[in-house]
Amino acid sequence: MNNKLIISKEKREEMRMKIVNYFLSERDEDLGELASGLVLDFFIEELGPIIYNQGIEDAQIYMRDKLDDLYALQIKND
């Protein structure tokens, strides 16, 4: 399985511009296209898997809870 996150050019540009806007508004730094792209690459490569795995873990907990609810609805035939 390919673990590389694929992001469309449009979505990548949207994300990169959010980084540019953040640095400008919060840090008063004007990040260029290259610098903001490198920051985005760092976030995707280093932080993306952590966030993704947390989402998977949250989904597992949610599904487990729903299965427990379903099992509780079983009619006992003793």
ZADO-696986 format. One record per atom (N, C-alpha, C): residue in three letters; x, y, z; atom name. Coordinates in steps of 0.001 Angstrom, whole numbers. Layout:
! ZADO-696986
<node ala <X Y Z> CA>
...
This chain:
! ZADO-696986
<node met <845 -1181 0> N>
<node met <0 0 0> CA>
<node met <889 1244 0> C>
<node asn <496 2236 -797> N>
<node asn <1234 3493 -879> CA>
<node asn <826 4389 283> C>
<node asn <1772 4761 1130> N>
<node asn <1479 5601 2291> CA>
<node asn <1655 7077 2003> C>
<node lys <1988 7430 763> N>
<node lys <2195 8829 421> CA>
<node lys <841 9508 231> C>
<node leu <681 10628 884> N>
<node leu <-551 11395 797> CA>
<node leu <-577 12142 -527> C>
<node ile <-1626 11932 -1302> N>
<node ile <-1787 12592 -2591> CA>
<node ile <-2766 13752 -2419> C>
<node ile <-2333 14939 -2774> N>
<node ile <-3165 16134 -2662> CA>
<node ile <-3229 16780 -4039> C>
<node ser <-4424 17164 -4446> N>
<node ser <-4585 17802 -5754> CA>
<node ser <-3821 19132 -5779> C>
<node lys <-3478 19572 -6969> N>
<node lys <-2757 20840 -7118> CA>
<node lys <-3567 21992 -6536> C>
<node glu <-4864 21950 -6759> N>
<node glu <-5725 23022 -6255> CA>
<node glu <-5746 23043 -4728> C>
<node lys <-5908 21867 -4120> N>
<node lys <-5944 21780 -2659> CA>
<node lys <-4587 22155 -2056> C>
<node arg <-3505 21714 -2709> N>
<node arg <-2167 22057 -2233> CA>
<node arg <-1952 23570 -2255> C>
<node glu <-2398 24208 -3335> N>
<node glu <-2248 25663 -3439> CA>
<node glu <-3080 26369 -2375> C>
<node glu <-4281 25858 -2121> N>
<node glu <-5124 26431 -1067> CA>
<node glu <-4442 26323 299> C>
<node met <-3867 25165 572> N>
<node met <-3179 24949 1843> CA>
<node met <-1938 25839 1945> C>
<node arg <-1200 25944 852> N>
<node arg <13 26777 847> CA>
<node arg <-343 28239 1110> C>
<node met <-1428 28698 515> N>
<node met <-1847 30085 724> CA>
<node met <-2305 30330 2162> C>
<node lys <-2880 29323 2782> N>
<node lys <-3246 29452 4200> CA>
<node lys <-1988 29646 5052> C>
<node ile <-931 28950 4698> N>
<node ile <342 29106 5413> CA>
<node ile <891 30507 5186> C>
<node val <864 30971 3946> N>
<node val <1337 32329 3629> CA>
<node val <553 33354 4445> C>
<node asn <-783 33214 4449> N>
<node asn <-1632 34159 5185> CA>
<node asn <-1386 34095 6684> C>
<node tyr <-1183 32888 7211> N>
<node tyr <-905 32747 8640> CA>
<node tyr <392 33457 9014> C>
<node phe <1444 33184 8268> N>
<node phe <2725 33809 8586> CA>
<node phe <2652 35326 8475> C>
<node leu <1889 35823 7508> N>
<node leu <1774 37268 7329> CA>
<node leu <957 37895 8451> C>
<node ser <-174 37295 8801> N>
<node ser <-1033 37901 9816> CA>
<node ser <-545 37673 11246> C>
<node glu <23 36503 11528> N>
<node glu <406 36170 12899> CA>
<node glu <1865 36478 13222> C>
<node arg <2725 36440 12223> N>
<node arg <4154 36607 12471> CA>
<node arg <4753 37785 11708> C>
<node asp <3913 38453 10919> N>
<node asp <4348 39580 10102> CA>
<node asp <5542 39205 9226> C>
<node glu <5503 37961 8708> N>
<node glu <6549 37460 7816> CA>
<node glu <5931 37185 6455> C>
<node asp <6603 37638 5414> N>
<node asp <6127 37419 4053> CA>
<node asp <6828 36185 3494> C>
<node leu <6117 35059 3510> N>
<node leu <6677 33801 3008> CA>
<node leu <6432 33701 1509> C>
<node gly <7450 33371 788> N>
<node gly <7320 33199 -650> CA>
<node gly <6769 31828 -996> C>
<node glu <6662 31581 -2288> N>
<node glu <6103 30317 -2769> CA>
<node glu <6960 29123 -2347> C>
<node leu <8272 29244 -2486> N>
<node leu <9166 28142 -2123> CA>
<node leu <9120 27852 -628> C>
<node ala <9257 28895 186> N>
<node ala <9284 28712 1639> CA>
<node ala <7958 28139 2142> C>
<node ser <6845 28667 1657> N>
<node ser <5546 28163 2115> CA>
<node ser <5320 26729 1641> C>
<node gly <5821 26399 462> N>
<node gly <5729 25025 -23> CA>
<node gly <6535 24072 831> C>
<node leu <7706 24516 1272> N>
<node leu <8541 23673 2138> CA>
<node leu <7898 23464 3507> C>
<node val <7277 24519 4030> N>
<node val <6567 24390 5305> CA>
<node val <5416 23397 5145> C>
<node leu <4672 23522 4051> N>
<node leu <3575 22599 3788> CA>
<node leu <4082 21167 3669> C>
<node asp <5171 20959 2949> N>
<node asp <5752 19624 2826> CA>
<node asp <6107 19048 4195> C>
<node phe <6682 19890 5054> N>
<node phe <7022 19448 6411> CA>
<node phe <5771 19005 7162> C>
<node phe <4724 19838 7123> N>
<node phe <3488 19490 7821> CA>
<node phe <2915 18175 7301> C>
<node ile <2888 18026 5994> N>
<node ile <2318 16818 5404> CA>
<node ile <3134 15586 5779> C>
<node glu <4445 15673 5662> N>
<node glu <5308 14509 5896> CA>
<node glu <5481 14171 7370> C>
<node glu <5611 15184 8206> N>
<node glu <5923 14935 9608> CA>
<node glu <4694 14906 10510> C>
<node leu <3733 15780 10245> N>
<node leu <2575 15881 11124> CA>
<node leu <1349 15163 10560> C>
<node gly <1286 15062 9241> N>
<node gly <148 14413 8599> CA>
<node gly <-133 13015 9118> C>
<node pro <884 12139 9195> N>
<node pro <633 10780 9693> CA>
<node pro <109 10744 11135> C>
<node ile <560 11661 11952> N>
<node ile <94 11703 13348> CA>
<node ile <-1384 12071 13385> C>
<node ile <-1764 13083 12614> N>
<node ile <-3156 13517 12567> CA>
<node ile <-4028 12432 11942> C>
<node tyr <-3549 11834 10877> N>
<node tyr <-4282 10756 10197> CA>
<node tyr <-4522 9595 11158> C>
<node asn <-3480 9155 11839> N>
<node asn <-3608 8021 12764> CA>
<node asn <-4565 8336 13904> C>
<node gln <-4580 9592 14366> N>
<node gln <-5534 9976 15412> CA>
<node gln <-6958 9869 14886> C>
<node gly <-7170 10267 13646> N>
<node gly <-8491 10136 13031> CA>
<node gly <-8920 8686 12925> C>
<node ile <-7990 7814 12539> N>
<node ile <-8282 6382 12467> CA>
<node ile <-8629 5840 13848> C>
<node glu <-7865 6226 14850> N>
<node glu <-8131 5763 16223> CA>
<node glu <-9496 6248 16703> C>
<node asp <-9818 7500 16427> N>
<node asp <-11132 8037 16809> CA>
<node asp <-12252 7271 16107> C>
<node ala <-12062 6940 14832> N>
<node ala <-13068 6195 14077> CA>
<node ala <-13236 4786 14651> C>
<node gln <-12122 4157 15059> N>
<node gln <-12204 2819 15654> CA>
<node gln <-13001 2855 16950> C>
<node ile <-12753 3856 17763> N>
<node ile <-13482 3986 19035> CA>
<node ile <-14964 4209 18764> C>
<node tyr <-15274 5065 17807> N>
<node tyr <-16668 5334 17447> CA>
<node tyr <-17357 4058 16970> C>
<node met <-16691 3330 16070> N>
<node met <-17281 2100 15539> CA>
<node met <-17440 1048 16634> C>
<node arg <-16466 945 17520> N>
<node arg <-16553 -12 18627> CA>
<node arg <-17756 311 19514> C>
<node asp <-17951 1613 19794> N>
<node asp <-19096 2023 20612> CA>
<node asp <-20414 1689 19913> C>
<node lys <-20467 1898 18602> N>
<node lys <-21692 1599 17855> CA>
<node lys <-21953 89 17827> C>
<node leu <-20895 -708 17706> N>
<node leu <-21053 -2165 17754> CA>
<node leu <-21547 -2605 19121> C>
<node asp <-21029 -1998 20185> N>
<node asp <-21501 -2319 21529> CA>
<node asp <-22988 -2011 21654> C>
<node asp <-23424 -877 21075> N>
<node asp <-24849 -528 21088> CA>
<node asp <-25656 -1577 20336> C>
<node leu <-25138 -2035 19213> N>
<node leu <-25837 -3039 18401> CA>
<node leu <-25938 -4367 19146> C>
<node tyr <-24842 -4784 19786> N>
<node tyr <-24870 -6028 20542> CA>
<node tyr <-25864 -5963 21696> C>
<node ala <-26024 -4768 22275> N>
<node ala <-26954 -4607 23392> CA>
<node ala <-28402 -4782 22949> C>
<node leu <-28664 -4650 21661> N>
<node leu <-30024 -4803 21142> CA>
<node leu <-30402 -6253 20852> C>
<node gln <-29445 -7154 20959> N>
<node gln <-29731 -8549 20675> CA>
<node gln <-30753 -9105 21661> C>
<node ile <-31606 -9936 21107> N>
<node ile <-32611 -10592 21956> CA>
<node ile <-31950 -11843 22539> C>
<node lys <-32013 -11957 23825> N>
<node lys <-31432 -13119 24502> CA>
<node lys <-32420 -14267 24393> C>
<node asn <-31933 -15387 23913> N>
<node asn <-32788 -16565 23747> CA>
<node asn <-32273 -17673 24667> C>
<node asp <-32650 -17559 25911> N>
<node asp <-32178 -18540 26897> CA>
<node asp <-33230 -19523 27254> C>
